[in-house]
Amino acid sequence: MKGQSYAILVIIFVIIVAIFAVTNVDTVEVNYLFWSAESPLIFIILFSVLMGGIITATAGLFKMYRLQRENGTLKKENQNLQHTVKKYLPAEEQEKIIETKQQPEGKENRNK
């Protein structure tokens, strides 16, 4: 459901930008750092929206990549800790740890 609502919002945004761009077709002068040029306002609007989307997507990809690396590191650390627990703790203590791990969050162990 989340993917569908995201797609619907993207379509609505694209339609709004397209209507806004089509209603602004006048030629305007754009000043760049070292020169200026005239171009239709529709191209400037569409280019600005495109560049904003690319910059946002790039920032999101970097964050996603960093989070995936952190997730992988934490999974390896968790596996190492589980191996250590199995190696050094008696079987009864391991069962207690497994029982508390399987309980839903927010509920305390009532066997204490």
VMD Tcl script that builds the backbone (N, CA, C; Angstrom):
set m [mol new atoms 336]
animate dup $m
set s [atomselect $m all]
$s set {name element resname resid chain x y z} {
  {N N MET 1 A 0.828 -1.196 0.000}
  {CA C MET 1 A 0.000 0.000 0.000}
  {C C MET 1 A 0.869 1.255 0.000}
  {N N LYS 2 A 2.006 1.185 0.699}
  {CA C LYS 2 A 2.886 2.340 0.778}
  {C C LYS 2 A 3.442 2.706 -0.601}
  {N N GLY 3 A 3.782 1.681 -1.392}
  {CA C GLY 3 A 4.312 1.915 -2.733}
  {C C GLY 3 A 3.283 2.554 -3.643}
  {N N GLN 4 A 2.024 2.140 -3.503}
  {CA C GLN 4 A 0.967 2.700 -4.337}
  {C C GLN 4 A 0.722 4.167 -4.011}
  {N N SER 5 A 0.694 4.500 -2.726}
  {CA C SER 5 A 0.464 5.896 -2.360}
  {C C SER 5 A 1.644 6.759 -2.801}
  {N N TYR 6 A 2.852 6.210 -2.731}
  {CA C TYR 6 A 4.027 6.951 -3.204}
  {C C TYR 6 A 3.918 7.213 -4.704}
  {N N ALA 7 A 3.521 6.201 -5.469}
  {CA C ALA 7 A 3.380 6.359 -6.919}
  {C C ALA 7 A 2.301 7.382 -7.254}
  {N N ILE 8 A 1.202 7.360 -6.528}
  {CA C ILE 8 A 0.118 8.321 -6.767}
  {C C ILE 8 A 0.589 9.740 -6.475}
  {N N LEU 9 A 1.322 9.920 -5.372}
  {CA C LEU 9 A 1.840 11.257 -5.053}
  {C C LEU 9 A 2.820 11.747 -6.109}
  {N N VAL 10 A 3.666 10.859 -6.626}
  {CA C VAL 10 A 4.617 11.241 -7.673}
  {C C VAL 10 A 3.868 11.661 -8.933}
  {N N ILE 11 A 2.850 10.914 -9.305}
  {CA C ILE 11 A 2.067 11.258 -10.503}
  {C C ILE 11 A 1.392 12.611 -10.328}
  {N N ILE 12 A 0.806 12.858 -9.160}
  {CA C ILE 12 A 0.162 14.157 -8.898}
  {C C ILE 12 A 1.194 15.286 -8.974}
  {N N PHE 13 A 2.381 15.069 -8.386}
  {CA C PHE 13 A 3.429 16.088 -8.424}
  {C C PHE 13 A 3.870 16.368 -9.864}
  {N N VAL 14 A 4.049 15.325 -10.655}
  {CA C VAL 14 A 4.459 15.502 -12.054}
  {C C VAL 14 A 3.397 16.275 -12.832}
  {N N ILE 15 A 2.134 15.976 -12.594}
  {CA C ILE 15 A 1.055 16.696 -13.296}
  {C C ILE 15 A 1.047 18.170 -12.904}
  {N N ILE 16 A 1.213 18.450 -11.619}
  {CA C ILE 16 A 1.232 19.857 -11.156}
  {C C ILE 16 A 2.405 20.606 -11.776}
  {N N VAL 17 A 3.588 19.993 -11.780}
  {CA C VAL 17 A 4.767 20.645 -12.371}
  {C C VAL 17 A 4.564 20.848 -13.865}
  {N N ALA 18 A 4.011 19.858 -14.554}
  {CA C ALA 18 A 3.785 19.986 -15.994}
  {C C ALA 18 A 2.809 21.119 -16.302}
  {N N ILE 19 A 1.734 21.217 -15.548}
  {CA C ILE 19 A 0.764 22.306 -15.764}
  {C C ILE 19 A 1.422 23.652 -15.490}
  {N N PHE 20 A 2.183 23.731 -14.395}
  {CA C PHE 20 A 2.879 24.977 -14.056}
  {C C PHE 20 A 3.874 25.356 -15.140}
  {N N ALA 21 A 4.610 24.374 -15.668}
  {CA C ALA 21 A 5.617 24.661 -16.692}
  {C C ALA 21 A 4.961 25.087 -18.005}
  {N N VAL 22 A 3.897 24.429 -18.381}
  {CA C VAL 22 A 3.236 24.742 -19.654}
  {C C VAL 22 A 2.618 26.135 -19.630}
  {N N THR 23 A 2.165 26.596 -18.475}
  {CA C THR 23 A 1.568 27.934 -18.412}
  {C C THR 23 A 2.622 29.034 -18.400}
  {N N ASN 24 A 3.897 28.689 -18.223}
  {CA C ASN 24 A 4.984 29.665 -18.208}
  {C C ASN 24 A 5.938 29.395 -19.367}
  {N N VAL 25 A 5.570 29.908 -20.546}
  {CA C VAL 25 A 6.376 29.650 -21.742}
  {C C VAL 25 A 7.139 30.882 -22.218}
  {N N ASP 26 A 7.107 31.966 -21.482}
  {CA C ASP 26 A 7.810 33.182 -21.888}
  {C C ASP 26 A 9.317 32.954 -21.870}
  {N N THR 27 A 10.024 33.736 -22.663}
  {CA C THR 27 A 11.481 33.674 -22.681}
  {C C THR 27 A 12.019 34.592 -21.590}
  {N N VAL 28 A 12.984 34.090 -20.835}
  {CA C VAL 28 A 13.584 34.867 -19.758}
  {C C VAL 28 A 15.095 34.809 -19.885}
  {N N GLU 29 A 15.757 35.809 -19.299}
  {CA C GLU 29 A 17.215 35.837 -19.298}
  {C C GLU 29 A 17.703 35.180 -18.004}
  {N N VAL 30 A 18.617 34.245 -18.164}
  {CA C VAL 30 A 19.178 33.531 -17.022}
  {C C VAL 30 A 20.637 33.942 -16.883}
  {N N ASN 31 A 21.015 34.403 -15.687}
  {CA C ASN 31 A 22.390 34.794 -15.432}
  {C C ASN 31 A 23.139 33.643 -14.768}
  {N N TYR 32 A 24.140 33.127 -15.488}
  {CA C TYR 32 A 25.011 32.096 -14.932}
  {C C TYR 32 A 26.206 32.797 -14.295}
  {N N LEU 33 A 27.186 32.055 -13.852}
  {CA C LEU 33 A 28.318 32.681 -13.176}
  {C C LEU 33 A 29.071 33.660 -14.074}
  {N N PHE 34 A 29.372 33.246 -15.293}
  {CA C PHE 34 A 30.213 34.085 -16.154}
  {C C PHE 34 A 29.522 34.553 -17.425}
  {N N TRP 35 A 28.313 34.149 -17.650}
  {CA C TRP 35 A 27.599 34.583 -18.836}
  {C C TRP 35 A 26.099 34.560 -18.564}
  {N N SER 36 A 25.334 35.062 -19.496}
  {CA C SER 36 A 23.877 35.014 -19.380}
  {C C SER 36 A 23.313 34.538 -20.713}
  {N N ALA 37 A 22.145 33.945 -20.656}
  {CA C ALA 37 A 21.509 33.438 -21.872}
  {C C ALA 37 A 20.005 33.545 -21.714}
  {N N GLU 38 A 19.322 33.574 -22.842}
  {CA C GLU 38 A 17.868 33.590 -22.836}
  {C C GLU 38 A 17.364 32.191 -23.157}
  {N N SER 39 A 16.345 31.785 -22.407}
  {CA C SER 39 A 15.745 30.480 -22.677}
  {C C SER 39 A 14.302 30.507 -22.208}
  {N N PRO 40 A 13.479 29.634 -22.761}
  {CA C PRO 40 A 12.078 29.592 -22.334}
  {C C PRO 40 A 11.962 29.168 -20.863}
  {N N LEU 41 A 11.072 29.789 -20.165}
  {CA C LEU 41 A 10.883 29.525 -18.737}
  {C C LEU 41 A 10.469 28.066 -18.489}
  {N N ILE 42 A 9.773 27.458 -19.445}
  {CA C ILE 42 A 9.369 26.058 -19.286}
  {C C ILE 42 A 10.593 25.162 -19.130}
  {N N PHE 43 A 11.665 25.421 -19.901}
  {CA C PHE 43 A 12.887 24.613 -19.789}
  {C C PHE 43 A 13.563 24.816 -18.443}
  {N N ILE 44 A 13.567 26.026 -17.950}
  {CA C ILE 44 A 14.199 26.316 -16.665}
  {C C ILE 44 A 13.444 25.625 -15.533}
  {N N ILE 45 A 12.122 25.666 -15.593}
  {CA C ILE 45 A 11.311 25.011 -14.561}
  {C C ILE 45 A 11.550 23.508 -14.586}
  {N N LEU 46 A 11.464 22.900 -15.760}
  {CA C LEU 46 A 11.649 21.449 -15.858}
  {C C LEU 46 A 13.068 21.029 -15.476}
  {N N PHE 47 A 14.065 21.813 -15.890}
  {CA C PHE 47 A 15.456 21.506 -15.542}
  {C C PHE 47 A 15.663 21.615 -14.028}
  {N N SER 48 A 15.073 22.633 -13.410}
  {CA C SER 48 A 15.207 22.802 -11.958}
  {C C SER 48 A 14.569 21.634 -11.202}
  {N N VAL 49 A 13.385 21.207 -11.636}
  {CA C VAL 49 A 12.730 20.076 -10.986}
  {C C VAL 49 A 13.554 18.802 -11.184}
  {N N LEU 50 A 14.071 18.598 -12.391}
  {CA C LEU 50 A 14.891 17.427 -12.676}
  {C C LEU 50 A 16.152 17.406 -11.816}
  {N N MET 51 A 16.849 18.531 -11.734}
  {CA C MET 51 A 18.078 18.598 -10.927}
  {C C MET 51 A 17.768 18.413 -9.439}
  {N N GLY 52 A 16.664 18.957 -8.970}
  {CA C GLY 52 A 16.267 18.756 -7.576}
  {C C GLY 52 A 16.001 17.288 -7.277}
  {N N GLY 53 A 15.337 16.607 -8.208}
  {CA C GLY 53 A 15.089 15.174 -8.041}
  {C C GLY 53 A 16.370 14.365 -8.048}
  {N N ILE 54 A 17.293 14.702 -8.944}
  {CA C ILE 54 A 18.571 13.984 -9.018}
  {C C ILE 54 A 19.394 14.202 -7.752}
  {N N ILE 55 A 19.448 15.428 -7.270}
  {CA C ILE 55 A 20.211 15.718 -6.051}
  {C C ILE 55 A 19.598 15.006 -4.848}
  {N N THR 56 A 18.281 15.036 -4.737}
  {CA C THR 56 A 17.609 14.354 -3.630}
  {C C THR 56 A 17.824 12.848 -3.695}
  {N N ALA 57 A 17.710 12.263 -4.887}
  {CA C ALA 57 A 17.910 10.820 -5.044}
  {C C ALA 57 A 19.348 10.428 -4.710}
  {N N THR 58 A 20.312 11.247 -5.124}
  {CA C THR 58 A 21.714 10.951 -4.831}
  {C C THR 58 A 21.969 10.982 -3.328}
  {N N ALA 59 A 21.453 11.988 -2.663}
  {CA C ALA 59 A 21.621 12.062 -1.204}
  {C C ALA 59 A 20.959 10.867 -0.528}
  {N N GLY 60 A 19.783 10.470 -0.995}
  {CA C GLY 60 A 19.099 9.315 -0.438}
  {C C GLY 60 A 19.864 8.021 -0.668}
  {N N LEU 61 A 20.471 7.879 -1.853}
  {CA C LEU 61 A 21.255 6.681 -2.138}
  {C C LEU 61 A 22.478 6.582 -1.235}
  {N N PHE 62 A 23.158 7.704 -1.008}
  {CA C PHE 62 A 24.315 7.693 -0.118}
  {C C PHE 62 A 23.904 7.281 1.294}
  {N N LYS 63 A 22.800 7.824 1.770}
  {CA C LYS 63 A 22.341 7.471 3.115}
  {C C LYS 63 A 21.936 6.004 3.182}
  {N N MET 64 A 21.244 5.516 2.152}
  {CA C MET 64 A 20.839 4.119 2.125}
  {C C MET 64 A 22.063 3.200 2.098}
  {N N TYR 65 A 23.071 3.542 1.320}
  {CA C TYR 65 A 24.291 2.744 1.252}
  {C C TYR 65 A 24.975 2.702 2.618}
  {N N ARG 66 A 25.056 3.840 3.288}
  {CA C ARG 66 A 25.688 3.908 4.606}
  {C C ARG 66 A 24.913 3.066 5.617}
  {N N LEU 67 A 23.589 3.131 5.585}
  {CA C LEU 67 A 22.767 2.354 6.504}
  {C C LEU 67 A 22.878 0.854 6.232}
  {N N GLN 68 A 22.986 0.465 4.955}
  {CA C GLN 68 A 23.155 -0.947 4.628}
  {C C GLN 68 A 24.490 -1.469 5.136}
  {N N ARG 69 A 25.547 -0.666 5.003}
  {CA C ARG 69 A 26.854 -1.073 5.524}
  {C C ARG 69 A 26.805 -1.209 7.040}
  {N N GLU 70 A 26.176 -0.257 7.711}
  {CA C GLU 70 A 26.050 -0.311 9.168}
  {C C GLU 70 A 25.229 -1.532 9.590}
  {N N ASN 71 A 24.172 -1.827 8.846}
  {CA C ASN 71 A 23.341 -2.988 9.137}
  {C C ASN 71 A 24.153 -4.275 9.001}
  {N N GLY 72 A 24.953 -4.379 7.957}
  {CA C GLY 72 A 25.798 -5.552 7.774}
  {C C GLY 72 A 26.803 -5.708 8.897}
  {N N THR 73 A 27.402 -4.598 9.317}
  {CA C THR 73 A 28.363 -4.634 10.424}
  {C C THR 73 A 27.685 -5.083 11.710}
  {N N LEU 74 A 26.499 -4.569 11.980}
  {CA C LEU 74 A 25.776 -4.949 13.193}
  {C C LEU 74 A 25.347 -6.413 13.162}
  {N N LYS 75 A 24.974 -6.916 11.982}
  {CA C LYS 75 A 24.605 -8.332 11.873}
  {C C LYS 75 A 25.815 -9.220 12.169}
  {N N LYS 76 A 26.986 -8.858 11.641}
  {CA C LYS 76 A 28.195 -9.639 11.917}
  {C C LYS 76 A 28.536 -9.601 13.405}
  {N N GLU 77 A 28.415 -8.416 14.001}
  {CA C GLU 77 A 28.689 -8.278 15.429}
  {C C GLU 77 A 27.713 -9.124 16.247}
  {N N ASN 78 A 26.458 -9.131 15.844}
  {CA C ASN 78 A 25.443 -9.931 16.534}
  {C C ASN 78 A 25.775 -11.426 16.430}
  {N N GLN 79 A 26.172 -11.874 15.249}
  {CA C GLN 79 A 26.545 -13.277 15.077}
  {C C GLN 79 A 27.744 -13.636 15.954}
  {N N ASN 80 A 28.733 -12.746 16.020}
  {CA C ASN 80 A 29.902 -12.995 16.862}
  {C C ASN 80 A 29.503 -13.088 18.335}
  {N N LEU 81 A 28.619 -12.206 18.770}
  {CA C LEU 81 A 28.165 -12.237 20.160}
  {C C LEU 81 A 27.366 -13.500 20.457}
  {N N GLN 82 A 26.520 -13.909 19.525}
  {CA C GLN 82 A 25.771 -15.155 19.722}
  {C C GLN 82 A 26.707 -16.352 19.813}
  {N N HIS 83 A 27.731 -16.357 18.981}
  {CA C HIS 83 A 28.710 -17.447 19.025}
  {C C HIS 83 A 29.427 -17.457 20.370}
  {N N THR 84 A 29.786 -16.272 20.864}
  {CA C THR 84 A 30.463 -16.175 22.157}
  {C C THR 84 A 29.559 -16.651 23.284}
  {N N VAL 85 A 28.281 -16.280 23.227}
  {CA C VAL 85 A 27.337 -16.704 24.256}
  {C C VAL 85 A 27.217 -18.224 24.247}
  {N N LYS 86 A 27.085 -18.818 23.072}
  {CA C LYS 86 A 26.959 -20.277 22.983}
  {C C LYS 86 A 28.222 -20.979 23.472}
  {N N LYS 87 A 29.338 -20.329 23.271}
  {CA C LYS 87 A 30.610 -20.943 23.636}
  {C C LYS 87 A 30.847 -20.923 25.141}
  {N N TYR 88 A 30.492 -19.826 25.814}
  {CA C TYR 88 A 30.877 -19.647 27.214}
  {C C TYR 88 A 29.758 -19.807 28.233}
  {N N LEU 89 A 28.510 -19.716 27.825}
  {CA C LEU 89 A 27.420 -19.827 28.790}
  {C C LEU 89 A 26.875 -21.248 28.832}
  {N N PRO 90 A 26.446 -21.674 30.009}
  {CA C PRO 90 A 25.803 -22.991 30.099}
  {C C PRO 90 A 24.480 -22.992 29.334}
  {N N ALA 91 A 23.981 -24.176 29.033}
  {CA C ALA 91 A 22.764 -24.327 28.235}
  {C C ALA 91 A 21.561 -23.665 28.890}
  {N N GLU 92 A 21.472 -23.699 30.227}
  {CA C GLU 92 A 20.319 -23.090 30.913}
  {C C GLU 92 A 20.296 -21.576 30.712}
  {N N GLU 93 A 21.461 -20.965 30.797}
  {CA C GLU 93 A 21.545 -19.508 30.612}
  {C C GLU 93 A 21.220 -19.142 29.159}
  {N N GLN 94 A 21.654 -19.976 28.227}
  {CA C GLN 94 A 21.350 -19.713 26.822}
  {C C GLN 94 A 19.839 -19.736 26.591}
  {N N GLU 95 A 19.145 -20.693 27.222}
  {CA C GLU 95 A 17.698 -20.780 27.070}
  {C C GLU 95 A 17.006 -19.546 27.619}
  {N N LYS 96 A 17.498 -19.020 28.744}
  {CA C LYS 96 A 16.917 -17.799 29.316}
  {C C LYS 96 A 17.081 -16.624 28.360}
  {N N ILE 97 A 18.257 -16.536 27.760}
  {CA C ILE 97 A 18.520 -15.438 26.809}
  {C C ILE 97 A 17.614 -15.574 25.597}
  {N N ILE 98 A 17.456 -16.794 25.099}
  {CA C ILE 98 A 16.605 -17.019 23.932}
  {C C ILE 98 A 15.152 -16.699 24.269}
  {N N GLU 99 A 14.690 -17.061 25.466}
  {CA C GLU 99 A 13.312 -16.777 25.870}
  {C C GLU 99 A 13.062 -15.272 25.939}
  {N N THR 100 A 13.978 -14.527 26.536}
  {CA C THR 100 A 13.785 -13.074 26.635}
  {C C THR 100 A 13.888 -12.424 25.269}
  {N N LYS 101 A 14.667 -13.010 24.374}
  {CA C LYS 101 A 14.811 -12.462 23.025}
  {C C LYS 101 A 13.527 -12.639 22.222}
  {N N GLN 102 A 12.788 -13.737 22.479}
  {CA C GLN 102 A 11.594 -14.033 21.707}
  {C C GLN 102 A 10.352 -13.327 22.228}
  {N N GLN 103 A 10.430 -12.707 23.403}
  {CA C GLN 103 A 9.273 -11.993 23.943}
  {C C GLN 103 A 9.034 -10.709 23.167}
  {N N PRO 104 A 7.771 -10.326 23.008}
  {CA C PRO 104 A 7.469 -9.049 22.349}
  {C C PRO 104 A 8.050 -7.892 23.151}
  {N N GLU 105 A 8.374 -6.813 22.429}
  {CA C GLU 105 A 8.933 -5.636 23.110}
  {C C GLU 105 A 7.934 -5.065 24.082}
  {N N GLY 106 A 8.461 -4.559 25.194}
  {CA C GLY 106 A 7.607 -3.896 26.179}
  {C C GLY 106 A 7.066 -4.849 27.236}
  {N N LYS 107 A 7.238 -6.164 27.046}
  {CA C LYS 107 A 6.772 -7.118 28.039}
  {C C LYS 107 A 7.983 -7.687 28.754}
  {N N GLU 108 A 7.915 -7.692 30.072}
  {CA C GLU 108 A 9.014 -8.200 30.873}
  {C C GLU 108 A 8.883 -9.701 31.062}
  {N N ASN 109 A 9.981 -10.311 31.410}
  {CA C ASN 109 A 9.980 -11.739 31.670}
  {C C ASN 109 A 9.238 -12.003 32.980}
  {N N ARG 110 A 8.127 -12.714 32.940}
  {CA C ARG 110 A 7.307 -12.955 34.131}
  {C C ARG 110 A 7.790 -14.163 34.920}
  {N N ASN 111 A 8.797 -14.894 34.416}
  {CA C ASN 111 A 9.307 -16.067 35.082}
  {C C ASN 111 A 10.338 -15.728 36.147}
  {N N LYS 112 A 10.640 -14.485 36.349}
  {CA C LYS 112 A 11.680 -14.094 37.298}
  {C C LYS 112 A 11.262 -14.321 38.709}
}
mol reanalyze $m
mol bondsrecalc $m
mol representation Tube
mol addrep $m
